């Protein structure tokens, strides 16, 4: 699963990682809650725990940390 190394580094639970990945795809809290089958207050609780564990306090900072901590996906080019 994408983000597993990030989750392990910061001690995120599976639920917290799922919320983070949903938000990283541009979903709102409401959309993430619907997609994951959980309530919006649960999304907010997970997000507060993620902020605490990562030392961030804003969603933008959190997503930037995730983006800069995760290696880009590379396509394989044919050997020459």
Biopython code that builds the backbone (N, CA, C, O; Angstrom):
import numpy as np
from Bio.PDB.StructureBuilder import StructureBuilder

atoms = [
    (1, "UNK", "N", (0.847, -1.180, 0.000)),
    (1, "UNK", "CA", (0.000, 0.000, 0.000)),
    (1, "UNK", "C", (0.892, 1.242, 0.000)),
    (1, "UNK", "O", (1.867, 1.309, 0.749)),
    (2, "UNK", "N", (0.558, 2.220, -0.837)),
    (2, "UNK", "CA", (1.343, 3.454, -0.831)),
    (2, "UNK", "C", (1.310, 4.092, 0.553)),
    (2, "UNK", "O", (0.293, 4.050, 1.245)),
    (3, "UNK", "N", (2.415, 4.672, 0.939)),
    (3, "UNK", "CA", (2.471, 5.361, 2.217)),
    (3, "UNK", "C", (2.814, 4.493, 3.404)),
    (3, "UNK", "O", (2.896, 4.991, 4.527)),
    (4, "UNK", "N", (3.019, 3.190, 3.183)),
    (4, "UNK", "CA", (3.308, 2.295, 4.312)),
    (4, "UNK", "C", (4.583, 2.699, 5.046)),
    (4, "UNK", "O", (4.618, 2.675, 6.276)),
    (5, "UNK", "N", (5.622, 3.066, 4.314)),
    (5, "UNK", "CA", (6.874, 3.473, 4.963)),
    (5, "UNK", "C", (6.653, 4.747, 5.774)),
    (5, "UNK", "O", (7.178, 4.880, 6.879)),
    (6, "UNK", "N", (5.881, 5.678, 5.231)),
    (6, "UNK", "CA", (5.555, 6.917, 5.940)),
    (6, "UNK", "C", (4.786, 6.593, 7.215)),
    (6, "UNK", "O", (5.072, 7.147, 8.277)),
    (7, "UNK", "N", (3.816, 5.701, 7.107)),
    (7, "UNK", "CA", (3.008, 5.310, 8.267)),
    (7, "UNK", "C", (3.866, 4.656, 9.336)),
    (7, "UNK", "O", (3.715, 4.940, 10.525)),
    (8, "UNK", "N", (4.761, 3.786, 8.914)),
    (8, "UNK", "CA", (5.631, 3.096, 9.867)),
    (8, "UNK", "C", (6.570, 4.089, 10.551)),
    (8, "UNK", "O", (6.776, 4.023, 11.763)),
    (9, "UNK", "N", (7.129, 4.996, 9.778)),
    (9, "UNK", "CA", (8.046, 5.999, 10.313)),
    (9, "UNK", "C", (7.383, 6.857, 11.390)),
    (9, "UNK", "O", (8.012, 7.211, 12.388)),
    (10, "UNK", "N", (6.113, 7.185, 11.179)),
    (10, "UNK", "CA", (5.408, 8.089, 12.089)),
    (10, "UNK", "C", (4.464, 7.363, 13.049)),
    (10, "UNK", "O", (3.777, 8.006, 13.843)),
    (11, "UNK", "N", (4.426, 6.048, 12.984)),
    (11, "UNK", "CA", (3.592, 5.281, 13.903)),
    (11, "UNK", "C", (2.104, 5.423, 13.656)),
    (11, "UNK", "O", (1.309, 5.386, 14.594)),
    (12, "UNK", "N", (1.720, 5.587, 12.383)),
    (12, "UNK", "CA", (0.304, 5.721, 12.055)),
    (12, "UNK", "C", (-0.381, 4.360, 12.054)),
    (12, "UNK", "O", (0.216, 3.350, 11.683)),
    (13, "UNK", "N", (-1.632, 4.348, 12.472)),
    (13, "UNK", "CA", (-2.428, 3.125, 12.406)),
    (13, "UNK", "C", (-2.936, 2.937, 10.980)),
    (13, "UNK", "O", (-2.822, 3.837, 10.149)),
    (14, "UNK", "N", (-3.489, 1.775, 10.709)),
    (14, "UNK", "CA", (-4.060, 1.516, 9.392)),
    (14, "UNK", "C", (-5.171, 2.494, 9.053)),
    (14, "UNK", "O", (-5.256, 2.979, 7.925)),
    (15, "UNK", "N", (-6.022, 2.784, 10.027)),
    (15, "UNK", "CA", (-7.112, 3.737, 9.804)),
    (15, "UNK", "C", (-6.594, 5.130, 9.514)),
    (15, "UNK", "O", (-7.112, 5.821, 8.637)),
    (16, "UNK", "N", (-5.580, 5.542, 10.244)),
    (16, "UNK", "CA", (-4.987, 6.861, 10.017)),
    (16, "UNK", "C", (-4.368, 6.937, 8.632)),
    (16, "UNK", "O", (-4.494, 7.953, 7.949)),
    (17, "UNK", "N", (-3.702, 5.873, 8.214)),
    (17, "UNK", "CA", (-3.098, 5.858, 6.879)),
    (17, "UNK", "C", (-4.167, 5.940, 5.799)),
    (17, "UNK", "O", (-4.006, 6.669, 4.821)),
    (18, "UNK", "N", (-5.255, 5.199, 5.967)),
    (18, "UNK", "CA", (-6.331, 5.244, 4.967)),
    (18, "UNK", "C", (-6.910, 6.656, 4.852)),
    (18, "UNK", "O", (-7.180, 7.128, 3.748)),
    (19, "UNK", "N", (-7.099, 7.324, 5.982)),
    (19, "UNK", "CA", (-7.600, 8.705, 5.961)),
    (19, "UNK", "C", (-6.591, 9.611, 5.262)),
    (19, "UNK", "O", (-6.970, 10.420, 4.416)),
    (20, "UNK", "N", (-5.329, 9.484, 5.603)),
    (20, "UNK", "CA", (-4.289, 10.312, 4.990)),
    (20, "UNK", "C", (-4.245, 10.115, 3.478)),
    (20, "UNK", "O", (-4.154, 11.085, 2.726)),
    (21, "UNK", "N", (-4.307, 8.875, 3.037)),
    (21, "UNK", "CA", (-4.252, 8.610, 1.598)),
    (21, "UNK", "C", (-5.481, 9.154, 0.884)),
    (21, "UNK", "O", (-5.375, 9.656, -0.235)),
    (22, "UNK", "N", (-6.643, 9.061, 1.516)),
    (22, "UNK", "CA", (-7.858, 9.618, 0.909)),
    (22, "UNK", "C", (-7.729, 11.130, 0.765)),
    (22, "UNK", "O", (-8.056, 11.689, -0.282)),
    (23, "UNK", "N", (-7.255, 11.784, 1.810)),
    (23, "UNK", "CA", (-7.089, 13.235, 1.749)),
    (23, "UNK", "C", (-6.007, 13.631, 0.753)),
    (23, "UNK", "O", (-6.099, 14.680, 0.116)),
    (24, "UNK", "N", (-4.984, 12.793, 0.618)),
    (24, "UNK", "CA", (-3.899, 13.101, -0.326)),
    (24, "UNK", "C", (-4.363, 12.997, -1.774)),
    (24, "UNK", "O", (-3.707, 13.515, -2.678)),
    (25, "UNK", "N", (-5.492, 12.330, -1.996)),
    (25, "UNK", "CA", (-6.067, 12.232, -3.341)),
    (25, "UNK", "C", (-6.979, 13.411, -3.647)),
    (25, "UNK", "O", (-7.607, 13.463, -4.704)),
    (26, "UNK", "N", (-7.048, 14.360, -2.710)),
    (26, "UNK", "CA", (-7.845, 15.555, -2.932)),
    (26, "UNK", "C", (-9.273, 15.458, -2.431)),
    (26, "UNK", "O", (-10.080, 16.354, -2.681)),
    (27, "UNK", "N", (-9.600, 14.376, -1.723)),
    (27, "UNK", "CA", (-10.953, 14.246, -1.197)),
    (27, "UNK", "C", (-11.142, 15.167, 0.003)),
    (27, "UNK", "O", (-10.208, 15.418, 0.764)),
    (28, "UNK", "N", (-12.353, 15.659, 0.157)),
    (28, "UNK", "CA", (-12.687, 16.435, 1.356)),
    (28, "UNK", "C", (-12.899, 15.465, 2.511)),
    (28, "UNK", "O", (-12.949, 14.252, 2.304)),
    (29, "UNK", "N", (-13.022, 15.988, 3.713)),
    (29, "UNK", "CA", (-13.299, 15.136, 4.861)),
    (29, "UNK", "C", (-14.595, 14.366, 4.688)),
    (29, "UNK", "O", (-14.671, 13.187, 5.033)),
    (30, "UNK", "N", (-15.618, 15.030, 4.154)),
    (30, "UNK", "CA", (-16.910, 14.379, 3.916)),
    (30, "UNK", "C", (-16.771, 13.268, 2.888)),
    (30, "UNK", "O", (-17.292, 12.169, 3.080)),
    (31, "UNK", "N", (-16.067, 13.555, 1.793)),
    (31, "UNK", "CA", (-15.871, 12.543, 0.749)),
    (31, "UNK", "C", (-15.054, 11.371, 1.264)),
    (31, "UNK", "O", (-15.356, 10.219, 0.954)),
    (32, "UNK", "N", (-14.015, 11.657, 2.055)),
    (32, "UNK", "CA", (-13.185, 10.592, 2.622)),
    (32, "UNK", "C", (-14.014, 9.725, 3.559)),
    (32, "UNK", "O", (-13.896, 8.499, 3.542)),
    (33, "UNK", "N", (-14.853, 10.356, 4.378)),
    (33, "UNK", "CA", (-15.713, 9.608, 5.296)),
    (33, "UNK", "C", (-16.648, 8.683, 4.524)),
    (33, "UNK", "O", (-16.814, 7.518, 4.885)),
    (34, "UNK", "N", (-17.259, 9.206, 3.463)),
    (34, "UNK", "CA", (-18.157, 8.388, 2.640)),
    (34, "UNK", "C", (-17.411, 7.226, 1.997)),
    (34, "UNK", "O", (-17.886, 6.091, 2.013)),
    (35, "UNK", "N", (-16.246, 7.512, 1.435)),
    (35, "UNK", "CA", (-15.472, 6.477, 0.755)),
    (35, "UNK", "C", (-15.026, 5.385, 1.726)),
    (35, "UNK", "O", (-15.050, 4.202, 1.388)),
    (36, "UNK", "N", (-14.619, 5.786, 2.932)),
    (36, "UNK", "CA", (-14.082, 4.834, 3.904)),
    (36, "UNK", "C", (-15.165, 4.212, 4.785)),
    (36, "UNK", "O", (-14.890, 3.283, 5.545)),
    (37, "UNK", "N", (-16.384, 4.718, 4.686)),
    (37, "UNK", "CA", (-17.476, 4.175, 5.482)),
    (37, "UNK", "C", (-17.378, 4.515, 6.962)),
    (37, "UNK", "O", (-17.776, 3.726, 7.819)),
    (38, "UNK", "N", (-16.843, 5.702, 7.256)),
    (38, "UNK", "CA", (-16.727, 6.152, 8.645)),
    (38, "UNK", "C", (-17.338, 7.547, 8.758)),
    (38, "UNK", "O", (-17.655, 8.173, 7.746)),
    (39, "UNK", "N", (-17.502, 8.026, 9.974)),
    (39, "UNK", "CA", (-18.128, 9.333, 10.179)),
    (39, "UNK", "C", (-17.104, 10.464, 10.037)),
    (39, "UNK", "O", (-15.896, 10.255, 10.149)),
    (40, "UNK", "N", (-17.626, 11.663, 9.787)),
    (40, "UNK", "CA", (-16.740, 12.827, 9.706)),
    (40, "UNK", "C", (-16.010, 13.091, 11.021)),
    (40, "UNK", "O", (-14.830, 13.442, 10.993)),
    (41, "UNK", "N", (-16.675, 12.933, 12.185)),
    (41, "UNK", "CA", (-15.912, 13.100, 13.432)),
    (41, "UNK", "C", (-14.747, 12.112, 13.547)),
    (41, "UNK", "O", (-13.708, 12.450, 14.114)),
    (42, "UNK", "N", (-14.910, 10.901, 13.017)),
    (42, "UNK", "CA", (-13.812, 9.929, 13.035)),
    (42, "UNK", "C", (-12.677, 10.400, 12.134)),
    (42, "UNK", "O", (-11.505, 10.239, 12.475)),
    (43, "UNK", "N", (-13.016, 10.980, 10.991)),
    (43, "UNK", "CA", (-11.992, 11.552, 10.102)),
    (43, "UNK", "C", (-11.210, 12.622, 10.863)),
    (43, "UNK", "O", (-9.980, 12.643, 10.827)),
    (44, "UNK", "N", (-11.930, 13.510, 11.550)),
    (44, "UNK", "CA", (-11.269, 14.595, 12.291)),
    (44, "UNK", "C", (-10.378, 14.043, 13.407)),
    (44, "UNK", "O", (-9.280, 14.548, 13.641)),
    (45, "UNK", "N", (-10.860, 13.006, 14.088)),
    (45, "UNK", "CA", (-10.061, 12.391, 15.154)),
    (45, "UNK", "C", (-8.782, 11.791, 14.588)),
    (45, "UNK", "O", (-7.697, 12.006, 15.128)),
    (46, "UNK", "N", (-8.911, 11.036, 13.495)),
    (46, "UNK", "CA", (-7.721, 10.454, 12.856)),
    (46, "UNK", "C", (-6.760, 11.562, 12.431)),
    (46, "UNK", "O", (-5.550, 11.446, 12.622)),
    (47, "UNK", "N", (-7.297, 12.628, 11.860)),
    (47, "UNK", "CA", (-6.451, 13.722, 11.390)),
    (47, "UNK", "C", (-5.703, 14.375, 12.554)),
    (47, "UNK", "O", (-4.524, 14.700, 12.417)),
    (48, "UNK", "N", (-6.357, 14.569, 13.677)),
    (48, "UNK", "CA", (-5.685, 15.142, 14.845)),
    (48, "UNK", "C", (-4.562, 14.225, 15.332)),
    (48, "UNK", "O", (-3.492, 14.701, 15.713)),
    (49, "UNK", "N", (-4.804, 12.919, 15.318)),
    (49, "UNK", "CA", (-3.762, 11.967, 15.716)),
    (49, "UNK", "C", (-2.589, 12.012, 14.736)),
    (49, "UNK", "O", (-1.428, 11.957, 15.143)),
    (50, "UNK", "N", (-2.899, 12.112, 13.448)),
    (50, "UNK", "CA", (-1.850, 12.181, 12.422)),
    (50, "UNK", "C", (-1.018, 13.450, 12.616)),
    (50, "UNK", "O", (0.210, 13.406, 12.547)),
    (51, "UNK", "N", (-1.688, 14.580, 12.859)),
    (51, "UNK", "CA", (-0.962, 15.833, 13.116)),
    (51, "UNK", "C", (-0.005, 15.655, 14.288)),
    (51, "UNK", "O", (1.161, 16.041, 14.212)),
    (52, "UNK", "N", (-0.500, 15.075, 15.357)),
    (52, "UNK", "CA", (0.315, 14.883, 16.558)),
    (52, "UNK", "C", (1.519, 13.989, 16.279)),
    (52, "UNK", "O", (2.630, 14.283, 16.718)),
    (53, "UNK", "N", (1.301, 12.913, 15.558)),
    (53, "UNK", "CA", (2.367, 11.946, 15.297)),
    (53, "UNK", "C", (3.408, 12.463, 14.311)),
    (53, "UNK", "O", (4.568, 12.053, 14.357)),
    (54, "UNK", "N", (2.996, 13.368, 13.415)),
    (54, "UNK", "CA", (3.921, 13.868, 12.392)),
    (54, "UNK", "C", (4.506, 15.235, 12.734)),
    (54, "UNK", "O", (5.386, 15.728, 12.030)),
    (55, "UNK", "N", (4.022, 15.843, 13.807)),
    (55, "UNK", "CA", (4.515, 17.165, 14.173)),
    (55, "UNK", "C", (4.004, 18.267, 13.272)),
    (55, "UNK", "O", (4.618, 19.331, 13.183)),
    (56, "UNK", "N", (2.892, 18.031, 12.605)),
    (56, "UNK", "CA", (2.281, 19.048, 11.752)),
    (56, "UNK", "C", (1.019, 19.566, 12.436)),
    (56, "UNK", "O", (0.538, 18.978, 13.405)),
    (57, "UNK", "N", (0.490, 20.673, 11.919)),
    (57, "UNK", "CA", (-0.737, 21.217, 12.502)),
    (57, "UNK", "C", (-1.748, 21.641, 11.451)),
    (57, "UNK", "O", (-2.870, 22.029, 11.778)),
    (58, "UNK", "N", (-1.349, 21.566, 10.187)),
    (58, "UNK", "CA", (-2.247, 21.936, 9.089)),
    (58, "UNK", "C", (-2.219, 20.838, 8.035)),
    (58, "UNK", "O", (-1.203, 20.177, 7.823)),
    (59, "UNK", "N", (-3.360, 20.662, 7.381)),
    (59, "UNK", "CA", (-3.467, 19.617, 6.372)),
    (59, "UNK", "C", (-2.475, 19.840, 5.231)),
    (59, "UNK", "O", (-1.886, 18.883, 4.730)),
    (60, "UNK", "N", (-2.289, 21.081, 4.821)),
    (60, "UNK", "CA", (-1.344, 21.370, 3.740)),
    (60, "UNK", "C", (0.066, 20.936, 4.120)),
    (60, "UNK", "O", (0.765, 20.318, 3.318)),
    (61, "UNK", "N", (0.484, 21.261, 5.344)),
    (61, "UNK", "CA", (1.822, 20.861, 5.799)),
    (61, "UNK", "C", (1.952, 19.344, 5.845)),
    (61, "UNK", "O", (2.986, 18.787, 5.476)),
    (62, "UNK", "N", (0.902, 18.688, 6.297)),
    (62, "UNK", "CA", (0.904, 17.229, 6.367)),
    (62, "UNK", "C", (1.047, 16.618, 4.979)),
    (62, "UNK", "O", (1.846, 15.702, 4.781)),
    (63, "UNK", "N", (0.277, 17.119, 4.021)),
    (63, "UNK", "CA", (0.335, 16.563, 2.670)),
    (63, "UNK", "C", (1.675, 16.855, 2.001)),
    (63, "UNK", "O", (2.168, 16.039, 1.222)),
    (64, "UNK", "N", (2.267, 18.007, 2.298)),
    (64, "UNK", "CA", (3.601, 18.301, 1.765)),
    (64, "UNK", "C", (4.637, 17.357, 2.363)),
    (64, "UNK", "O", (5.531, 16.887, 1.660)),
    (65, "UNK", "N", (4.518, 17.079, 3.657)),
    (65, "UNK", "CA", (5.428, 16.135, 4.307)),
    (65, "UNK", "C", (5.300, 14.758, 3.668)),
    (65, "UNK", "O", (6.304, 14.105, 3.385)),
    (66, "UNK", "N", (4.077, 14.320, 3.441)),
    (66, "UNK", "CA", (3.849, 13.026, 2.791)),
    (66, "UNK", "C", (4.460, 13.019, 1.395)),
    (66, "UNK", "O", (5.150, 12.073, 1.016)),
    (67, "UNK", "N", (4.206, 14.070, 0.639)),
    (67, "UNK", "CA", (4.706, 14.153, -0.739)),
    (67, "UNK", "C", (6.234, 14.111, -0.786)),
    (67, "UNK", "O", (6.812, 13.432, -1.635)),
    (68, "UNK", "N", (6.879, 14.828, 0.116)),
    (68, "UNK", "CA", (8.343, 14.886, 0.111)),
    (68, "UNK", "C", (8.985, 13.654, 0.745)),
    (68, "UNK", "O", (10.184, 13.426, 0.581)),
    (69, "UNK", "N", (8.202, 12.865, 1.461)),
    (69, "UNK", "CA", (8.728, 11.667, 2.119)),
    (69, "UNK", "C", (8.529, 10.409, 1.296)),
    (69, "UNK", "O", (9.113, 9.366, 1.591)),
    (70, "UNK", "N", (7.707, 10.507, 0.266)),
    (70, "UNK", "CA", (7.366, 9.340, -0.537)),
    (70, "UNK", "C", (8.059, 9.449, -1.883)),
    (70, "UNK", "O", (7.884, 10.445, -2.584)),
    (71, "UNK", "N", (8.846, 8.438, -2.261)),
    (71, "UNK", "CA", (9.527, 8.513, -3.557)),
    (71, "UNK", "C", (8.518, 8.514, -4.698)),
    (71, "UNK", "O", (7.479, 7.858, -4.616)),
    (72, "UNK", "N", (8.822, 9.248, -5.755)),
    (72, "UNK", "CA", (7.911, 9.266, -6.899)),
    (72, "UNK", "C", (7.868, 7.905, -7.581)),
    (72, "UNK", "O", (8.820, 7.127, -7.524)),
    (73, "UNK", "N", (6.762, 7.645, -8.211)),
    (73, "UNK", "CA", (6.634, 6.404, -8.978)),
    (73, "UNK", "C", (7.330, 6.627, -10.311)),
    (73, "UNK", "O", (7.058, 7.602, -11.011)),
    (74, "UNK", "N", (8.219, 5.724, -10.650)),
    (74, "UNK", "CA", (8.975, 5.870, -11.898)),
    (74, "UNK", "C", (8.562, 4.781, -12.870)),
    (74, "UNK", "O", (8.271, 3.650, -12.480)),
    (75, "UNK", "N", (8.541, 5.141, -14.124)),
    (75, "UNK", "CA", (8.270, 4.141, -15.145)),
    (75, "UNK", "C", (9.594, 3.570, -15.614)),
    (75, "UNK", "O", (10.610, 4.264, -15.647)),
    (76, "UNK", "N", (9.570, 2.332, -15.968)),
    (76, "UNK", "CA", (10.786, 1.692, -16.469)),
    (76, "UNK", "C", (10.943, 2.008, -17.943)),
    (76, "UNK", "O", (10.009, 1.864, -18.731)),
    (77, "UNK", "N", (12.132, 2.438, -18.297)),
    (77, "UNK", "CA", (12.418, 2.716, -19.699)),
    (77, "UNK", "C", (13.167, 1.527, -20.275)),
    (77, "UNK", "O", (13.961, 0.893, -19.579)),
    (78, "UNK", "N", (12.921, 1.224, -21.533)),
    (78, "UNK", "CA", (13.630, 0.096, -22.143)),
    (78, "UNK", "C", (15.142, 0.319, -22.125)),
    (78, "UNK", "O", (15.618, 1.442, -22.295)),
    (79, "UNK", "N", (15.878, -0.753, -21.918)),
    (79, "UNK", "CA", (17.342, -0.682, -21.939)),
    (79, "UNK", "C", (17.811, -0.389, -23.352)),
    (79, "UNK", "O", (17.227, -0.866, -24.325)),
    (80, "UNK", "N", (18.869, 0.401, -23.456)),
    (80, "UNK", "CA", (19.404, 0.756, -24.789)),
    (80, "UNK", "C", (20.580, -0.103, -25.126)),
    (80, "UNK", "O", (21.163, 0.044, -26.199)),
]
sb = StructureBuilder()
sb.init_structure("model")
sb.init_model(0)
sb.init_chain("A")
sb.init_seg("    ")
for serial, (resi, resn, name, xyz) in enumerate(atoms, 1):
    if name == "N":
        sb.init_residue(resn, " ", resi, " ")
    sb.init_atom(name, np.array(xyz, "f"), 0.0, 1.0, " ", f" {name:<3s}", serial, name[0])
structure = sb.get_structure()
